[in-house]
């Protein structure tokens, strides 16, 4: 359930309401019964609205990386080091 932030237009009182999206928005300030406005910023409920984008991001990360075969072979022809 998302948390909604409200701010009273009358007295400036700010408060939060934990309510389902289907619930009616608060209209009256609990303090002065004045008109309140719903603030859309900072509500975690809005951010999670687009579920799924996180998933695709994860997929992209775990994409199989092809082994680099086209790397040039080191010029290693026989042992040239000192004999033991
Ligand atoms: Zn108020």
PDB file of the backbone (N, CA, C, O) and the ligand in Angstrom, with CONECT records:
HET     ZN  A 101       1
ATOM      1  N   UNK A   1       0.850  -1.204   0.000  1.00  0.00           N
ATOM      2  CA  UNK A   1       0.000   0.000   0.000  1.00  0.00           C
ATOM      3  C   UNK A   1       0.874   1.238   0.000  1.00  0.00           C
ATOM      4  O   UNK A   1       1.802   1.345   0.802  1.00  0.00           O
ATOM      5  N   UNK A   2       0.599   2.139  -0.856  1.00  0.00           N
ATOM      6  CA  UNK A   2       1.405   3.360  -0.919  1.00  0.00           C
ATOM      7  C   UNK A   2       1.058   4.354   0.180  1.00  0.00           C
ATOM      8  O   UNK A   2      -0.053   4.384   0.710  1.00  0.00           O
ATOM      9  N   UNK A   3       2.026   5.136   0.483  1.00  0.00           N
ATOM     10  CA  UNK A   3       1.805   6.203   1.451  1.00  0.00           C
ATOM     11  C   UNK A   3       1.653   7.518   0.705  1.00  0.00           C
ATOM     12  O   UNK A   3       2.477   7.875  -0.136  1.00  0.00           O
ATOM     13  N   UNK A   4       0.601   8.216   1.027  1.00  0.00           N
ATOM     14  CA  UNK A   4       0.362   9.484   0.361  1.00  0.00           C
ATOM     15  C   UNK A   4       0.682  10.638   1.296  1.00  0.00           C
ATOM     16  O   UNK A   4       0.385  10.612   2.491  1.00  0.00           O
ATOM     17  N   UNK A   5       1.285  11.625   0.718  1.00  0.00           N
ATOM     18  CA  UNK A   5       1.585  12.833   1.482  1.00  0.00           C
ATOM     19  C   UNK A   5       0.558  13.900   1.152  1.00  0.00           C
ATOM     20  O   UNK A   5       0.192  14.126  -0.001  1.00  0.00           O
ATOM     21  N   UNK A   6       0.123  14.531   2.196  1.00  0.00           N
ATOM     22  CA  UNK A   6      -0.854  15.611   2.004  1.00  0.00           C
ATOM     23  C   UNK A   6      -0.338  16.876   2.663  1.00  0.00           C
ATOM     24  O   UNK A   6       0.407  16.844   3.643  1.00  0.00           O
ATOM     25  N   UNK A   7      -0.758  17.969   2.096  1.00  0.00           N
ATOM     26  CA  UNK A   7      -0.431  19.252   2.703  1.00  0.00           C
ATOM     27  C   UNK A   7      -1.675  20.119   2.705  1.00  0.00           C
ATOM     28  O   UNK A   7      -2.373  20.250   1.700  1.00  0.00           O
ATOM     29  N   UNK A   8      -1.922  20.691   3.832  1.00  0.00           N
ATOM     30  CA  UNK A   8      -3.102  21.521   3.973  1.00  0.00           C
ATOM     31  C   UNK A   8      -2.859  22.881   3.329  1.00  0.00           C
ATOM     32  O   UNK A   8      -1.822  23.514   3.529  1.00  0.00           O
ATOM     33  N   UNK A   9      -3.831  23.299   2.563  1.00  0.00           N
ATOM     34  CA  UNK A   9      -3.725  24.600   1.913  1.00  0.00           C
ATOM     35  C   UNK A   9      -4.034  25.735   2.887  1.00  0.00           C
ATOM     36  O   UNK A   9      -3.679  26.893   2.667  1.00  0.00           O
ATOM     37  N   UNK A  10      -4.685  25.368   3.933  1.00  0.00           N
ATOM     38  CA  UNK A  10      -5.102  26.404   4.882  1.00  0.00           C
ATOM     39  C   UNK A  10      -4.013  26.707   5.905  1.00  0.00           C
ATOM     40  O   UNK A  10      -3.569  27.844   6.058  1.00  0.00           O
ATOM     41  N   UNK A  11      -3.597  25.642   6.602  1.00  0.00           N
ATOM     42  CA  UNK A  11      -2.660  25.881   7.705  1.00  0.00           C
ATOM     43  C   UNK A  11      -1.274  25.326   7.412  1.00  0.00           C
ATOM     44  O   UNK A  11      -0.354  25.497   8.211  1.00  0.00           O
ATOM     45  N   UNK A  12      -1.122  24.667   6.279  1.00  0.00           N
ATOM     46  CA  UNK A  12       0.193  24.164   5.926  1.00  0.00           C
ATOM     47  C   UNK A  12       0.572  22.874   6.639  1.00  0.00           C
ATOM     48  O   UNK A  12       1.720  22.435   6.568  1.00  0.00           O
ATOM     49  N   UNK A  13      -0.365  22.284   7.305  1.00  0.00           N
ATOM     50  CA  UNK A  13      -0.112  21.047   8.035  1.00  0.00           C
ATOM     51  C   UNK A  13       0.143  19.903   7.065  1.00  0.00           C
ATOM     52  O   UNK A  13      -0.636  19.669   6.141  1.00  0.00           O
ATOM     53  N   UNK A  14       1.236  19.202   7.286  1.00  0.00           N
ATOM     54  CA  UNK A  14       1.565  18.081   6.400  1.00  0.00           C
ATOM     55  C   UNK A  14       1.389  16.774   7.135  1.00  0.00           C
ATOM     56  O   UNK A  14       1.759  16.638   8.301  1.00  0.00           O
ATOM     57  N   UNK A  15       0.824  15.828   6.443  1.00  0.00           N
ATOM     58  CA  UNK A  15       0.617  14.527   7.079  1.00  0.00           C
ATOM     59  C   UNK A  15       0.619  13.434   6.015  1.00  0.00           C
ATOM     60  O   UNK A  15       0.483  13.697   4.820  1.00  0.00           O
ATOM     61  N   UNK A  16       0.777  12.216   6.482  1.00  0.00           N
ATOM     62  CA  UNK A  16       0.819  11.076   5.574  1.00  0.00           C
ATOM     63  C   UNK A  16      -0.380  10.179   5.802  1.00  0.00           C
ATOM     64  O   UNK A  16      -0.891  10.061   6.916  1.00  0.00           O
ATOM     65  N   UNK A  17      -0.807   9.563   4.746  1.00  0.00           N
ATOM     66  CA  UNK A  17      -1.910   8.611   4.869  1.00  0.00           C
ATOM     67  C   UNK A  17      -1.508   7.321   4.173  1.00  0.00           C
ATOM     68  O   UNK A  17      -1.141   7.301   2.998  1.00  0.00           O
ATOM     69  N   UNK A  18      -1.591   6.269   4.930  1.00  0.00           N
ATOM     70  CA  UNK A  18      -1.271   4.954   4.410  1.00  0.00           C
ATOM     71  C   UNK A  18      -2.554   4.316   3.935  1.00  0.00           C
ATOM     72  O   UNK A  18      -3.339   3.813   4.738  1.00  0.00           O
ATOM     73  N   UNK A  19      -2.770   4.334   2.633  1.00  0.00           N
ATOM     74  CA  UNK A  19      -4.048   3.852   2.138  1.00  0.00           C
ATOM     75  C   UNK A  19      -3.886   3.209   0.762  1.00  0.00           C
ATOM     76  O   UNK A  19      -2.960   3.531   0.017  1.00  0.00           O
ATOM     77  N   UNK A  20      -4.782   2.315   0.445  1.00  0.00           N
ATOM     78  CA  UNK A  20      -4.724   1.681  -0.877  1.00  0.00           C
ATOM     79  C   UNK A  20      -5.006   2.670  -1.982  1.00  0.00           C
ATOM     80  O   UNK A  20      -5.608   3.720  -1.758  1.00  0.00           O
ATOM     81  N   UNK A  21      -4.566   2.324  -3.180  1.00  0.00           N
ATOM     82  CA  UNK A  21      -4.733   3.240  -4.308  1.00  0.00           C
ATOM     83  C   UNK A  21      -6.206   3.480  -4.625  1.00  0.00           C
ATOM     84  O   UNK A  21      -6.580   4.512  -5.182  1.00  0.00           O
ATOM     85  N   UNK A  22      -7.014   2.520  -4.266  1.00  0.00           N
ATOM     86  CA  UNK A  22      -8.433   2.641  -4.585  1.00  0.00           C
ATOM     87  C   UNK A  22      -9.181   3.506  -3.586  1.00  0.00           C
ATOM     88  O   UNK A  22     -10.329   3.889  -3.809  1.00  0.00           O
ATOM     89  N   UNK A  23      -8.516   3.803  -2.489  1.00  0.00           N
ATOM     90  CA  UNK A  23      -9.183   4.591  -1.460  1.00  0.00           C
ATOM     91  C   UNK A  23      -9.354   6.035  -1.905  1.00  0.00           C
ATOM     92  O   UNK A  23      -8.612   6.544  -2.745  1.00  0.00           O
ATOM     93  N   UNK A  24     -10.328   6.660  -1.332  1.00  0.00           N
ATOM     94  CA  UNK A  24     -10.572   8.062  -1.652  1.00  0.00           C
ATOM     95  C   UNK A  24      -9.491   8.924  -1.029  1.00  0.00           C
ATOM     96  O   UNK A  24      -9.121   8.720   0.127  1.00  0.00           O
ATOM     97  N   UNK A  25      -8.992   9.866  -1.769  1.00  0.00           N
ATOM     98  CA  UNK A  25      -7.975  10.756  -1.215  1.00  0.00           C
ATOM     99  C   UNK A  25      -8.547  11.629  -0.110  1.00  0.00           C
ATOM    100  O   UNK A  25      -9.724  11.991  -0.104  1.00  0.00           O
ATOM    101  N   UNK A  26      -7.677  11.942   0.805  1.00  0.00           N
ATOM    102  CA  UNK A  26      -8.107  12.804   1.904  1.00  0.00           C
ATOM    103  C   UNK A  26      -8.377  14.205   1.368  1.00  0.00           C
ATOM    104  O   UNK A  26      -7.611  14.745   0.570  1.00  0.00           O
ATOM    105  N   UNK A  27      -9.448  14.759   1.812  1.00  0.00           N
ATOM    106  CA  UNK A  27      -9.813  16.093   1.303  1.00  0.00           C
ATOM    107  C   UNK A  27      -9.758  17.169   2.364  1.00  0.00           C
ATOM    108  O   UNK A  27      -9.572  18.351   2.077  1.00  0.00           O
ATOM    109  N   UNK A  28      -9.925  16.727   3.599  1.00  0.00           N
ATOM    110  CA  UNK A  28      -9.976  17.723   4.660  1.00  0.00           C
ATOM    111  C   UNK A  28      -8.811  17.556   5.618  1.00  0.00           C
ATOM    112  O   UNK A  28      -8.428  16.439   5.966  1.00  0.00           O
ATOM    113  N   UNK A  29      -8.271  18.648   6.025  1.00  0.00           N
ATOM    114  CA  UNK A  29      -7.183  18.647   6.989  1.00  0.00           C
ATOM    115  C   UNK A  29      -7.694  18.172   8.346  1.00  0.00           C
ATOM    116  O   UNK A  29      -8.742  18.622   8.810  1.00  0.00           O
ATOM    117  N   UNK A  30      -6.962  17.269   8.976  1.00  0.00           N
ATOM    118  CA  UNK A  30      -7.388  16.781  10.294  1.00  0.00           C
ATOM    119  C   UNK A  30      -7.284  17.847  11.376  1.00  0.00           C
ATOM    120  O   UNK A  30      -7.843  17.697  12.462  1.00  0.00           O
ATOM    121  N   UNK A  31      -6.592  18.884  11.083  1.00  0.00           N
ATOM    122  CA  UNK A  31      -6.406  19.938  12.083  1.00  0.00           C
ATOM    123  C   UNK A  31      -7.472  21.023  11.971  1.00  0.00           C
ATOM    124  O   UNK A  31      -8.180  21.346  12.925  1.00  0.00           O
ATOM    125  N   UNK A  32      -7.552  21.571  10.756  1.00  0.00           N
ATOM    126  CA  UNK A  32      -8.431  22.732  10.598  1.00  0.00           C
ATOM    127  C   UNK A  32      -9.596  22.454   9.658  1.00  0.00           C
ATOM    128  O   UNK A  32     -10.420  23.330   9.393  1.00  0.00           O
ATOM    129  N   UNK A  33      -9.652  21.234   9.162  1.00  0.00           N
ATOM    130  CA  UNK A  33     -10.715  20.853   8.221  1.00  0.00           C
ATOM    131  C   UNK A  33     -10.630  21.622   6.918  1.00  0.00           C
ATOM    132  O   UNK A  33     -11.587  21.694   6.147  1.00  0.00           O
ATOM    133  N   UNK A  34      -9.473  22.188   6.697  1.00  0.00           N
ATOM    134  CA  UNK A  34      -9.291  22.939   5.459  1.00  0.00           C
ATOM    135  C   UNK A  34      -9.001  22.004   4.301  1.00  0.00           C
ATOM    136  O   UNK A  34      -8.924  20.785   4.449  1.00  0.00           O
ATOM    137  N   UNK A  35      -8.848  22.610   3.172  1.00  0.00           N
ATOM    138  CA  UNK A  35      -8.626  21.824   1.974  1.00  0.00           C
ATOM    139  C   UNK A  35      -7.167  21.363   1.904  1.00  0.00           C
ATOM    140  O   UNK A  35      -6.247  22.142   2.155  1.00  0.00           O
ATOM    141  N   UNK A  36      -6.971  20.090   1.560  1.00  0.00           N
ATOM    142  CA  UNK A  36      -5.610  19.572   1.464  1.00  0.00           C
ATOM    143  C   UNK A  36      -5.298  19.183   0.023  1.00  0.00           C
ATOM    144  O   UNK A  36      -6.186  18.888  -0.777  1.00  0.00           O
ATOM    145  N   UNK A  37      -4.031  19.194  -0.269  1.00  0.00           N
ATOM    146  CA  UNK A  37      -3.569  18.791  -1.598  1.00  0.00           C
ATOM    147  C   UNK A  37      -2.659  17.596  -1.454  1.00  0.00           C
ATOM    148  O   UNK A  37      -1.857  17.525  -0.522  1.00  0.00           O
ATOM    149  N   UNK A  38      -2.775  16.681  -2.347  1.00  0.00           N
ATOM    150  CA  UNK A  38      -1.932  15.497  -2.276  1.00  0.00           C
ATOM    151  C   UNK A  38      -0.595  15.790  -2.949  1.00  0.00           C
ATOM    152  O   UNK A  38      -0.534  16.314  -4.062  1.00  0.00           O
ATOM    153  N   UNK A  39       0.448  15.441  -2.252  1.00  0.00           N
ATOM    154  CA  UNK A  39       1.784  15.648  -2.809  1.00  0.00           C
ATOM    155  C   UNK A  39       2.228  14.374  -3.504  1.00  0.00           C
ATOM    156  O   UNK A  39       2.099  13.272  -2.972  1.00  0.00           O
ATOM    157  N   UNK A  40       2.745  14.551  -4.688  1.00  0.00           N
ATOM    158  CA  UNK A  40       3.107  13.372  -5.477  1.00  0.00           C
ATOM    159  C   UNK A  40       4.581  13.020  -5.356  1.00  0.00           C
ATOM    160  O   UNK A  40       5.018  11.980  -5.848  1.00  0.00           O
ATOM    161  N   UNK A  41       5.336  13.872  -4.711  1.00  0.00           N
ATOM    162  CA  UNK A  41       6.767  13.614  -4.645  1.00  0.00           C
ATOM    163  C   UNK A  41       7.100  12.774  -3.425  1.00  0.00           C
ATOM    164  O   UNK A  41       6.513  12.944  -2.356  1.00  0.00           O
ATOM    165  N   UNK A  42       8.029  11.885  -3.594  1.00  0.00           N
ATOM    166  CA  UNK A  42       8.519  11.121  -2.458  1.00  0.00           C
ATOM    167  C   UNK A  42       7.672   9.929  -2.089  1.00  0.00           C
ATOM    168  O   UNK A  42       8.043   9.157  -1.204  1.00  0.00           O
ATOM    169  N   UNK A  43       6.539   9.760  -2.748  1.00  0.00           N
ATOM    170  CA  UNK A  43       5.703   8.611  -2.431  1.00  0.00           C
ATOM    171  C   UNK A  43       6.299   7.347  -3.012  1.00  0.00           C
ATOM    172  O   UNK A  43       6.523   7.261  -4.219  1.00  0.00           O
ATOM    173  N   UNK A  44       6.554   6.375  -2.175  1.00  0.00           N
ATOM    174  CA  UNK A  44       7.182   5.157  -2.667  1.00  0.00           C
ATOM    175  C   UNK A  44       6.237   4.395  -3.591  1.00  0.00           C
ATOM    176  O   UNK A  44       6.681   3.618  -4.436  1.00  0.00           O
ATOM    177  N   UNK A  45       4.958   4.616  -3.431  1.00  0.00           N
ATOM    178  CA  UNK A  45       3.990   3.885  -4.240  1.00  0.00           C
ATOM    179  C   UNK A  45       4.089   4.233  -5.712  1.00  0.00           C
ATOM    180  O   UNK A  45       3.812   3.404  -6.578  1.00  0.00           O
ATOM    181  N   UNK A  46       4.481   5.454  -5.983  1.00  0.00           N
ATOM    182  CA  UNK A  46       4.554   5.871  -7.380  1.00  0.00           C
ATOM    183  C   UNK A  46       5.751   5.238  -8.081  1.00  0.00           C
ATOM    184  O   UNK A  46       5.692   4.891  -9.261  1.00  0.00           O
ATOM    185  N   UNK A  47       6.817   5.100  -7.341  1.00  0.00           N
ATOM    186  CA  UNK A  47       8.040   4.577  -7.941  1.00  0.00           C
ATOM    187  C   UNK A  47       7.863   3.114  -8.355  1.00  0.00           C
ATOM    188  O   UNK A  47       8.385   2.677  -9.381  1.00  0.00           O
ATOM    189  N   UNK A  48       7.128   2.379  -7.550  1.00  0.00           N
ATOM    190  CA  UNK A  48       6.992   0.949  -7.818  1.00  0.00           C
ATOM    191  C   UNK A  48       5.871   0.652  -8.812  1.00  0.00           C
ATOM    192  O   UNK A  48       5.560  -0.508  -9.081  1.00  0.00           O
ATOM    193  N   UNK A  49       5.291   1.674  -9.334  1.00  0.00           N
ATOM    194  CA  UNK A  49       4.190   1.471 -10.265  1.00  0.00           C
ATOM    195  C   UNK A  49       4.650   0.665 -11.474  1.00  0.00           C
ATOM    196  O   UNK A  49       3.985  -0.286 -11.882  1.00  0.00           O
ATOM    197  N   UNK A  50       5.770   1.043 -12.034  1.00  0.00           N
ATOM    198  CA  UNK A  50       6.249   0.354 -13.221  1.00  0.00           C
ATOM    199  C   UNK A  50       7.079  -0.863 -12.853  1.00  0.00           C
ATOM    200  O   UNK A  50       8.303  -0.864 -12.987  1.00  0.00           O
ATOM    201  N   UNK A  51       6.402  -1.883 -12.394  1.00  0.00           N
ATOM    202  CA  UNK A  51       7.133  -3.084 -12.002  1.00  0.00           C
ATOM    203  C   UNK A  51       7.594  -3.813 -13.252  1.00  0.00           C
ATOM    204  O   UNK A  51       6.842  -3.958 -14.215  1.00  0.00           O
ATOM    205  N   UNK A  52       8.801  -4.255 -13.227  1.00  0.00           N
ATOM    206  CA  UNK A  52       9.287  -4.994 -14.377  1.00  0.00           C
ATOM    207  C   UNK A  52      10.555  -4.404 -14.969  1.00  0.00           C
ATOM    208  O   UNK A  52      11.386  -5.113 -15.537  1.00  0.00           O
ATOM    209  N   UNK A  53      10.686  -3.104 -14.826  1.00  0.00           N
ATOM    210  CA  UNK A  53      11.878  -2.509 -15.423  1.00  0.00           C
ATOM    211  C   UNK A  53      13.134  -2.958 -14.691  1.00  0.00           C
ATOM    212  O   UNK A  53      14.226  -3.019 -15.255  1.00  0.00           O
ATOM    213  N   UNK A  54      12.943  -3.261 -13.447  1.00  0.00           N
ATOM    214  CA  UNK A  54      14.067  -3.738 -12.653  1.00  0.00           C
ATOM    215  C   UNK A  54      14.494  -5.112 -13.131  1.00  0.00           C
ATOM    216  O   UNK A  54      15.672  -5.468 -13.117  1.00  0.00           O
ATOM    217  N   UNK A  55      13.497  -5.868 -13.554  1.00  0.00           N
ATOM    218  CA  UNK A  55      13.722  -7.244 -13.984  1.00  0.00           C
ATOM    219  C   UNK A  55      14.571  -7.276 -15.255  1.00  0.00           C
ATOM    220  O   UNK A  55      15.526  -8.046 -15.365  1.00  0.00           O
ATOM    221  N   UNK A  56      14.204  -6.433 -16.198  1.00  0.00           N
ATOM    222  CA  UNK A  56      14.931  -6.432 -17.459  1.00  0.00           C
ATOM    223  C   UNK A  56      16.365  -5.972 -17.253  1.00  0.00           C
ATOM    224  O   UNK A  56      17.286  -6.410 -17.942  1.00  0.00           O
ATOM    225  N   UNK A  57      16.527  -5.087 -16.299  1.00  0.00           N
ATOM    226  CA  UNK A  57      17.864  -4.610 -16.014  1.00  0.00           C
ATOM    227  C   UNK A  57      18.732  -5.762 -15.528  1.00  0.00           C
ATOM    228  O   UNK A  57      19.904  -5.882 -15.887  1.00  0.00           O
ATOM    229  N   UNK A  58      18.143  -6.577 -14.729  1.00  0.00           N
ATOM    230  CA  UNK A  58      18.864  -7.712 -14.166  1.00  0.00           C
ATOM    231  C   UNK A  58      19.265  -8.682 -15.273  1.00  0.00           C
ATOM    232  O   UNK A  58      20.361  -9.243 -15.268  1.00  0.00           O
ATOM    233  N   UNK A  59      18.344  -8.862 -16.223  1.00  0.00           N
ATOM    234  CA  UNK A  59      18.602  -9.798 -17.316  1.00  0.00           C
ATOM    235  C   UNK A  59      19.796  -9.344 -18.148  1.00  0.00           C
ATOM    236  O   UNK A  59      20.638 -10.136 -18.570  1.00  0.00           O
ATOM    237  N   UNK A  60      19.828  -8.039 -18.362  1.00  0.00           N
ATOM    238  CA  UNK A  60      20.890  -7.507 -19.193  1.00  0.00           C
ATOM    239  C   UNK A  60      22.253  -7.757 -18.560  1.00  0.00           C
ATOM    240  O   UNK A  60      23.253  -8.010 -19.232  1.00  0.00           O
ATOM    241  N   UNK A  61      22.242  -7.674 -17.254  1.00  0.00           N
ATOM    242  CA  UNK A  61      23.498  -7.840 -16.538  1.00  0.00           C
ATOM    243  C   UNK A  61      24.039  -9.267 -16.635  1.00  0.00           C
ATOM    244  O   UNK A  61      25.246  -9.486 -16.740  1.00  0.00           O
ATOM    245  N   UNK A  62      23.131 -10.216 -16.597  1.00  0.00           N
ATOM    246  CA  UNK A  62      23.550 -11.606 -16.536  1.00  0.00           C
ATOM    247  C   UNK A  62      23.621 -12.235 -17.923  1.00  0.00           C
ATOM    248  O   UNK A  62      23.581 -13.458 -18.057  1.00  0.00           O
ATOM    249  N   UNK A  63      23.726 -11.413 -18.935  1.00  0.00           N
ATOM    250  CA  UNK A  63      23.827 -11.951 -20.290  1.00  0.00           C
ATOM    251  C   UNK A  63      25.136 -12.720 -20.429  1.00  0.00           C
ATOM    252  O   UNK A  63      26.170 -12.304 -19.907  1.00  0.00           O
ATOM    253  N   UNK A  64      25.081 -13.826 -21.125  1.00  0.00           N
ATOM    254  CA  UNK A  64      26.307 -14.628 -21.274  1.00  0.00           C
ATOM    255  C   UNK A  64      27.355 -13.892 -22.075  1.00  0.00           C
ATOM    256  O   UNK A  64      27.067 -13.349 -23.141  1.00  0.00           O
ATOM    257  N   UNK A  65      28.552 -13.874 -21.570  1.00  0.00           N
ATOM    258  CA  UNK A  65      29.632 -13.185 -22.270  1.00  0.00           C
ATOM    259  C   UNK A  65      30.469 -14.211 -23.028  1.00  0.00           C
ATOM    260  O   UNK A  65      31.022 -15.145 -22.447  1.00  0.00           O
ATOM    261  N   UNK A  66      30.543 -14.014 -24.304  1.00  0.00           N
ATOM    262  CA  UNK A  66      31.297 -14.968 -25.124  1.00  0.00           C
ATOM    263  C   UNK A  66      32.780 -14.896 -24.807  1.00  0.00           C
ATOM    264  O   UNK A  66      33.337 -13.809 -24.648  1.00  0.00           O
ATOM    265  N   UNK A  67      33.398 -16.020 -24.718  1.00  0.00           N
ATOM    266  CA  UNK A  67      34.841 -16.023 -24.441  1.00  0.00           C
ATOM    267  C   UNK A  67      35.615 -15.417 -25.601  1.00  0.00           C
ATOM    268  O   UNK A  67      35.300 -15.647 -26.768  1.00  0.00           O
ATOM    269  N   UNK A  68      36.597 -14.668 -25.268  1.00  0.00           N
ATOM    270  CA  UNK A  68      37.343 -13.958 -26.304  1.00  0.00           C
ATOM    271  C   UNK A  68      38.333 -14.909 -26.975  1.00  0.00           C
ATOM    272  O   UNK A  68      39.427 -15.168 -26.475  1.00  0.00           O
ATOM    273  N   UNK A  69      37.903 -15.412 -28.117  1.00  0.00           N
ATOM    274  CA  UNK A  69      38.754 -16.382 -28.816  1.00  0.00           C
ATOM    275  C   UNK A  69      39.670 -15.712 -29.827  1.00  0.00           C
ATOM    276  O   UNK A  69      40.694 -16.251 -30.247  1.00  0.00           O
ATOM    277  N   UNK A  70      39.246 -14.502 -30.198  1.00  0.00           N
ATOM    278  CA  UNK A  70      39.984 -13.856 -31.286  1.00  0.00           C
ATOM    279  C   UNK A  70      41.248 -13.175 -30.764  1.00  0.00           C
ATOM    280  O   UNK A  70      41.871 -12.379 -31.468  1.00  0.00           O
ATOM    281  N   UNK A  71      41.604 -13.483 -29.572  1.00  0.00           N
ATOM    282  CA  UNK A  71      42.807 -12.845 -29.039  1.00  0.00           C
ATOM    283  C   UNK A  71      44.048 -13.498 -29.673  1.00  0.00           C
ATOM    284  O   UNK A  71      44.110 -14.718 -29.826  1.00  0.00           O
ATOM    285  N   UNK A  72      44.995 -12.694 -30.023  1.00  0.00           N
ATOM    286  CA  UNK A  72      46.191 -13.205 -30.694  1.00  0.00           C
ATOM    287  C   UNK A  72      46.959 -14.172 -29.802  1.00  0.00           C
ATOM    288  O   UNK A  72      47.081 -13.962 -28.595  1.00  0.00           O
ATOM    289  N   UNK A  73      47.459 -15.206 -30.398  1.00  0.00           N
ATOM    290  CA  UNK A  73      48.241 -16.186 -29.627  1.00  0.00           C
ATOM    291  C   UNK A  73      49.607 -15.608 -29.284  1.00  0.00           C
ATOM    292  O   UNK A  73      50.236 -14.945 -30.108  1.00  0.00           O
ATOM    293  N   UNK A  74      50.041 -15.853 -28.111  1.00  0.00           N
ATOM    294  CA  UNK A  74      51.386 -15.371 -27.755  1.00  0.00           C
ATOM    295  C   UNK A  74      52.460 -16.160 -28.515  1.00  0.00           C
ATOM    296  O   UNK A  74      52.361 -17.372 -28.709  1.00  0.00           O
ATOM    297  N   UNK A  75      53.455 -15.442 -28.921  1.00  0.00           N
ATOM    298  CA  UNK A  75      54.526 -16.107 -29.674  1.00  0.00           C
ATOM    299  C   UNK A  75      55.329 -16.994 -28.747  1.00  0.00           C
ATOM    300  O   UNK A  75      56.384 -16.620 -28.234  1.00  0.00           O
ATOM    301  N   UNK A  76      54.788 -18.180 -28.553  1.00  0.00           N
ATOM    302  CA  UNK A  76      55.450 -19.103 -27.624  1.00  0.00           C
ATOM    303  C   UNK A  76      55.865 -20.354 -28.389  1.00  0.00           C
ATOM    304  O   UNK A  76      55.113 -21.328 -28.420  1.00  0.00           O
ATOM    305  N   UNK A  77      57.014 -20.351 -28.990  1.00  0.00           N
ATOM    306  CA  UNK A  77      57.443 -21.492 -29.793  1.00  0.00           C
ATOM    307  C   UNK A  77      58.585 -22.216 -29.078  1.00  0.00           C
ATOM    308  O   UNK A  77      59.754 -21.847 -29.186  1.00  0.00           O
ATOM    309  N   UNK A  78      58.204 -23.236 -28.363  1.00  0.00           N
ATOM    310  CA  UNK A  78      59.253 -24.029 -27.708  1.00  0.00           C
ATOM    311  C   UNK A  78      59.834 -23.336 -26.490  1.00  0.00           C
ATOM    312  O   UNK A  78      59.608 -22.150 -26.253  1.00  0.00           O
ATOM    313  N   UNK A  79      60.587 -24.111 -25.726  1.00  0.00           N
ATOM    314  CA  UNK A  79      61.220 -23.543 -24.535  1.00  0.00           C
ATOM    315  C   UNK A  79      62.543 -22.911 -24.883  1.00  0.00           C
ATOM    316  O   UNK A  79      63.427 -23.518 -25.487  1.00  0.00           O
ATOM    317  N   UNK A  80      62.637 -21.670 -24.476  1.00  0.00           N
ATOM    318  CA  UNK A  80      63.885 -20.981 -24.769  1.00  0.00           C
ATOM    319  C   UNK A  80      64.574 -20.571 -23.488  1.00  0.00           C
ATOM    320  O   UNK A  80      65.639 -19.954 -23.482  1.00  0.00           O
ATOM    321  N   UNK A  81      63.918 -20.943 -22.404  1.00  0.00           N
ATOM    322  CA  UNK A  81      64.483 -20.543 -21.112  1.00  0.00           C
ATOM    323  C   UNK A  81      65.713 -21.380 -20.771  1.00  0.00           C
ATOM    324  O   UNK A  81      65.995 -22.383 -21.428  1.00  0.00           O
ATOM    325  N   UNK A  82      66.430 -20.965 -19.753  1.00  0.00           N
ATOM    326  CA  UNK A  82      67.636 -21.707 -19.337  1.00  0.00           C
ATOM    327  C   UNK A  82      67.300 -23.090 -18.818  1.00  0.00           C
ATOM    328  O   UNK A  82      66.287 -23.266 -18.141  1.00  0.00           O
ATOM    329  N   UNK A  83      68.117 -24.059 -19.118  1.00  0.00           N
ATOM    330  CA  UNK A  83      67.873 -25.429 -18.701  1.00  0.00           C
ATOM    331  C   UNK A  83      68.103 -25.552 -17.213  1.00  0.00           C
ATOM    332  O   UNK A  83      68.963 -24.881 -16.643  1.00  0.00           O
ATOM    333  N   UNK A  84      67.339 -26.400 -16.604  1.00  0.00           N
ATOM    334  CA  UNK A  84      67.509 -26.540 -15.159  1.00  0.00           C
ATOM    335  C   UNK A  84      68.455 -27.663 -14.818  1.00  0.00           C
ATOM    336  O   UNK A  84      68.711 -27.920 -13.642  1.00  0.00           O
TER     337      UNK A  84
HETATM  338 ZN    ZN A 101      -5.108  22.557   8.042  1.00  0.00          ZN
END
